[in-house]
Amino acid sequence: MQEIPFCLRVTHFLPYSMTDSNTTNFTNPSKFILLGIPGLEVAHVWISIPFCTMYAIAILGNFTILFIVKTEPSLHGPMYYFLCMLAITDLVLSTSIVPKTLSIFWFNSREIDFSACFTQMYFIHCFLVIESGIFVAMALDRYVAICDPLRHSTILTNPMVAKIGMAVVLRGSMLVLPYPFLARWRPYCKTNIILHTHCEHRAVVKLACTDTRISSYYGLFVLFCVKGLDVFFITVSYTQILRAIFSLPTKDARLKTFGTCSSHLCAILAFYIPHLFSSLMHRYGHNVALHFHVLIANVYLLLSPMLNPIIYGVRTKQIWDKLLWFFTHKGT
């Protein structure tokens, strides 16, 4: 109930032609207006600095991971293939939102085409589901490597890794496909101002002038039946892994074996904890300022792509050694 008056208050930031179109009734406008971070428009340039920094680290780090794995034959194994899938997913996910966000912050380029908005929506949510699936696949790899190490090379063969990767991509592509279709078919006759930096599903759907319960219910289905199940499978895998680790005879063996899982656990926490916090705040934080909601949503989408290459680069000995060798060799 408070968002419409807020829209009216911020219309002085927009050109007259845009504000005039928002005061009349229309159905399916040709463009949406991305407001950025509502209430913090004067600080957009300053906010762009950490956003740009996080994006640069994500791009550089994930391309480095891909380069190292490609050029080092000893890293051509299931764990590193899954890591490459994760790096590609992070590159697509961060690139889906940051360039447009920075264009809003730097050039006040707030317009986005109607179809482009739903395309962006699809890519964001699709690759979030894909990333969650990759973490499940990596948990499976760690489970087989620790609980059944003698059969690891026969179970997770290259064709099997390819099939798992294809299944993860297909699951994300198909499950998220209803998001843009359900949203696109609705008439938009209230306003074309999106109170966000990107075409986030909930932020767009709430602009529709028809009943949006189907979209809301489907969003909850994806949240609980996809990511909920993913967290369940990861928890079951690591329960078995921890049981196997604690059954080892010496402390050094336990620490060494656990060390092979530490980077994966850190990456999982960096992905799921911000998402859980963002979801809970959206459902129950009705008294939280809108700009804080938008900031958290952006940080959540950028944090994992930025941290994943750092986590795996620092905590995975093979990658760290190869990176050090590359810089040392280059300097000689």
Disulfide bonds with the S-S distance in Angstrom:
Cys117-Cys199 2.01
Cys189-Cys209 2.19
